[in-house]
Amino acid sequence: MSGAIEATSGAVDTPPLVAHGLGRTYDGYIALGSFTVEVAAGELVALIGPNGAGKTTFLNLAAGLLEPTAGRIEVAGQPPGSLAARRALSYLPDSPVFYEDLSVAEHLEYVAALHGTEGPTARIEELIGRLGLDGWEDALGAELSKGMKQKASIALALVRPFAVLLADEPLDGLDPPSREVLFDLLAETRAAGAAIVVSTHRPDVIAAADRCVALRDGRLAYDGAPDPAVLERLFDASELEGA
């Protein structure tokens, strides 16, 4: 399809996202402890767990926003935060962040140019149309509703090439039609060969995933097929609903 996601390539036969014995502590508090996981190209992993389980800590470590206190993590074979890792990874945070003086269209043009998107105009127009951002191209971030901010943030994450996509609760704030669009975009991203990790509490996202990785108290609690029966034995429904 026109404007399809381009996944950058890492080392041959090396998973795009790898963590071994990864840990992060704060003044003795274990936010993430001895966590090991590998995410393959073209794989969609649902990252679940109750509040404080370590999900966002892991995503921030992978994005290079935090330094690990133990173990290692690599993005496309490179340490997070390095130029090569930044080129390979796109991060969709739980709270959208925008430059105060750039419009939605200017944000998209800037990110596309920064990361060398091929055919940037077509890709930008496609994302604007599919995500329902028509008419908001000239709006500043402060002028957008919560839902529109989330749509713009999704467009920013997908307008550039990448090998790894991290998304922290990406469906929050979206109306049902926009959720369906995001599911389609994630499917296209996976088909293009990118590794995807989605932090979520939503059963529909978990069901669509190839694999489910569950954290509890900063530790790995489950890594396997998204089997509802198994997950129900691991977590109370209330734990995941508010995760």
Phi and psi in degrees as a GROMACS rama.xvg file:
@    title "Ramachandran Plot"
@    xaxis  label "Phi"
@    yaxis  label "Psi"
@TYPE xy
-66.1393  134.692  SER-2
76.3194  20.0398  GLY-3
-62.5828  152.609  ALA-4
-59.9842  136.651  ILE-5
-105.53  121.86  GLU-6
-94.6686  124.84  ALA-7
-72.1509  155.106  THR-8
-104.898  142.609  SER-9
-101.18  -157.504  GLY-10
-66.0593  148.65  ALA-11
-60.8629  133.069  VAL-12
65.6545  8.84475  ASP-13
-101.289  123.716  THR-14
-56.5858  142.607  PRO-15
-62.3533  -27.3654  PRO-16
-132.423  120.931  LEU-17
-136.605  131.131  VAL-18
-132.629  135.609  ALA-19
-133.439  120.935  HIS-20
58.287  30.527  GLY-21
-70.0281  132.431  LEU-22
-142.148  151.978  GLY-23
-146.783  122.265  ARG-24
-120.857  155.109  THR-25
-129.212  106.792  TYR-26
48.9185  43.9024  ASP-27
91.7558  -15.3064  GLY-28
-82.1696  127.841  TYR-29
-88.7154  103.966  ILE-30
-80.5294  -32.6492  ALA-31
-150.5  129.355  LEU-32
-128.895  119.818  GLY-33
46.88  53.5543  SER-34
-94.0144  126.576  PHE-35
-125.013  128.696  THR-36
-159.241  148.502  VAL-37
-130.139  136.154  GLU-38
-119.87  122.48  VAL-39
-84.3226  160.395  ALA-40
-59.7382  135.098  ALA-41
77.3517  12.7001  GLY-42
-106.447  135.628  GLU-43
-106.661  115.95  LEU-44
-110.7  126.845  VAL-45
-90.4454  122.09  ALA-46
-101.641  114.977  LEU-47
-126.241  168.904  ILE-48
148.6  160.517  GLY-49
-69.7963  171.284  PRO-50
-54.0077  137.372  ASN-51
80.1851  8.65755  GLY-52
-74.2298  -22.3551  ALA-53
114.855  6.89531  GLY-54
-63.284  -54.5015  LYS-55
-66.9852  -33.2153  THR-56
-59.1689  -45.9413  THR-57
-61.4095  -45.7522  PHE-58
-61.6691  -41.0322  LEU-59
-67.0031  -34.8069  ASN-60
-65.7954  -43.479  LEU-61
-65.8462  -33.5477  ALA-62
-81.3735  -5.64439  ALA-63
81.0784  15.346  GLY-64
-87.3814  -16.1196  LEU-65
-131.465  153.154  LEU-66
-99.267  134.16  GLU-67
-70.7707  150.267  PRO-68
-98.8734  -6.83159  THR-69
-157.512  154.709  ALA-70
72.6381  -165.136  GLY-71
-144.476  158.668  ARG-72
-145.494  141.197  ILE-73
-133.529  142.676  GLU-74
-117.763  117.207  VAL-75
52.6878  38.0788  ALA-76
79.2205  6.12636  GLY-77
-124.117  155.501  GLN-78
-68.6521  139.62  PRO-79
-55.5837  142.916  PRO-80
91.716  -18.8723  GLY-81
-70.6895  161.86  SER-82
-60.2381  -40.9845  LEU-83
-64.6662  -40.6449  ALA-84
-67.896  -38.2456  ALA-85
-64.4379  -36.24  ARG-86
-66.2231  -33.9409  ARG-87
-85.326  -17.3463  ALA-88
-119.228  135.866  LEU-89
-118.029  134.68  SER-90
-121.796  124.217  TYR-91
-106.549  98.5074  LEU-92
-75.687  168.177  PRO-93
-74.4266  -23.6233  ASP-94
-119.422  107.447  SER-95
-57.2399  141.626  PRO-96
-125.212  130.88  VAL-97
-131.577  152.334  PHE-98
-70.9306  138.54  TYR-99
-64.3952  -32.1106  GLU-100
-105.194  12.1341  ASP-101
-112.723  138.391  LEU-102
-77.2052  173.089  SER-103
-57.6331  -48.7835  VAL-104
-62.8661  -40.6468  ALA-105
-65.4592  -37.4897  GLU-106
-58.8935  -48.2315  HIS-107
-64.5356  -41.6009  LEU-108
-64.0914  -40.5395  GLU-109
-65.1756  -48.7625  TYR-110
-65.7726  -40.8306  VAL-111
-63.0839  -43.0651  ALA-112
-68.0725  -40.3158  ALA-113
-61.1503  -35.7133  LEU-114
-107.166  11.0161  HIS-115
67.8419  40.9233  GLY-116
-63.8921  130.415  THR-117
-79.4104  135.981  GLU-118
58.0435  51.7124  GLY-119
-60.6722  -37.2697  PRO-120
-62.9298  -45.2723  THR-121
-64.2708  -41.4018  ALA-122
-66.4688  -42.8639  ARG-123
-61.6766  -46.261  ILE-124
-63.4619  -37.9474  GLU-125
-63.3004  -48.0777  GLU-126
-66.1859  -40.0605  LEU-127
-59.8656  -44.5996  ILE-128
-67.9501  -46.1521  GLY-129
-70.3612  -33.0197  ARG-130
-91.0819  4.10041  LEU-131
71.8772  33.8676  GLY-132
-96.6409  6.53429  LEU-133
-56.5894  133.003  ASP-134
89.1515  -8.85283  GLY-135
-111.526  9.67691  TRP-136
-58.7675  -35.001  GLU-137
-93.6218  2.0055  ASP-138
-78.0629  146.028  ALA-139
-84.2495  159.897  LEU-140
-55.5221  -39.0533  GLY-141
-66.6696  -17.5491  ALA-142
-91.2812  -3.25819  GLU-143
-94.131  145.637  LEU-144
-71.8201  171.991  SER-145
-57.9642  -44.9779  LYS-146
-65.6373  -40.5897  GLY-147
-68.9487  -35.5021  MET-148
-62.0543  -41.0693  LYS-149
-65.3081  -41.1268  GLN-150
-62.7333  -43.1083  LYS-151
-64.6819  -38.3024  ALA-152
-65.4823  -39.3382  SER-153
-62.2258  -44.9736  ILE-154
-59.5537  -41.4278  ALA-155
-63.6091  -37.5929  LEU-156
-70.3431  -30.6764  ALA-157
-101.418  -3.41161  LEU-158
-79.5983  -9.42113  VAL-159
-119.291  159.138  ARG-160
-74.4295  149.856  PRO-161
-163.953  160.838  PHE-162
-104.664  -23.0271  ALA-163
-132.747  131.559  VAL-164
-117.526  123.827  LEU-165
-108.49  131.646  LEU-166
-135.421  122.112  ALA-167
-102.083  104.92  ASP-168
49.6664  56.3047  GLU-169
-69.6934  -18.7576  PRO-170
-87.3109  -10.0299  LEU-171
-62.3751  131.872  ASP-172
87.6401  -2.75832  GLY-173
-95.4766  143.288  LEU-174
-78.5431  163.544  ASP-175
-53.1009  -45.0591  PRO-176
-61.1152  -38.3898  PRO-177
-68.5091  -32.2447  SER-178
-63.211  -41.1087  ARG-179
-63.7074  -39.5507  GLU-180
-62.496  -42.938  VAL-181
-64.2034  -40.5226  LEU-182
-58.4875  -43.1354  PHE-183
-62.9957  -43.0659  ASP-184
-65.0653  -38.9198  LEU-185
-66.0828  -38.5779  LEU-186
-63.877  -40.4358  ALA-187
-67.1587  -38.116  GLU-188
-63.9345  -43.6938  THR-189
-64.6899  -42.7466  ARG-190
-63.552  -28.2588  ALA-191
-78.7694  -6.23144  ALA-192
105.39  5.50602  GLY-193
-80.9609  149.04  ALA-194
-87.3541  135.382  ALA-195
-127.021  131.043  ILE-196
-121.722  119.795  VAL-197
-116.502  115.048  VAL-198
-77.213  125.805  SER-199
-157.47  159.563  THR-200
-120.961  3.94356  HIS-201
-87.4707  126.589  ARG-202
-59.6277  -33.078  PRO-203
-68.3707  -34.8116  ASP-204
-70.2055  -43.3254  VAL-205
-59.8695  -42.6149  ILE-206
-65.7802  -31.0425  ALA-207
-81.6408  -11.7879  ALA-208
-77.3372  153.036  ALA-209
-74.1859  -29.1743  ASP-210
-153.807  151.567  ARG-211
-122.242  128.978  CYS-212
-116.688  120.444  VAL-213
-111.859  135.736  ALA-214
-114.846  145.181  LEU-215
-144.16  125.898  ARG-216
53.2485  38.9607  ASP-217
78.7412  3.85923  GLY-218
-118.72  152.035  ARG-219
-67.6557  123.953  LEU-220
-107.748  -24.0759  ALA-221
-163.957  143.295  TYR-222
-148.165  103.562  ASP-223
179.984  -160.864  GLY-224
-62.9943  147.952  ALA-225
-75.033  68.3279  PRO-226
-88.0035  112.701  ASP-227
-56.5491  -37.6239  PRO-228
-64.4121  -40.8664  ALA-229
-66.9616  -44.6107  VAL-230
-65.8973  -35.0436  LEU-231
-65.2199  -31.5737  GLU-232
-73.2714  -27.3778  ARG-233
-84.4309  -34.52  LEU-234
-135.01  144.971  PHE-235
-72.3467  150.936  ASP-236
-57.5783  -37.3423  ALA-237
-65.0899  -30.6897  SER-238
-66.2165  -39.9891  GLU-239
-82.9223  -30.8666  LEU-240
-62.9813  -34.5671  GLU-241
-101.545  9.71706  GLY-242
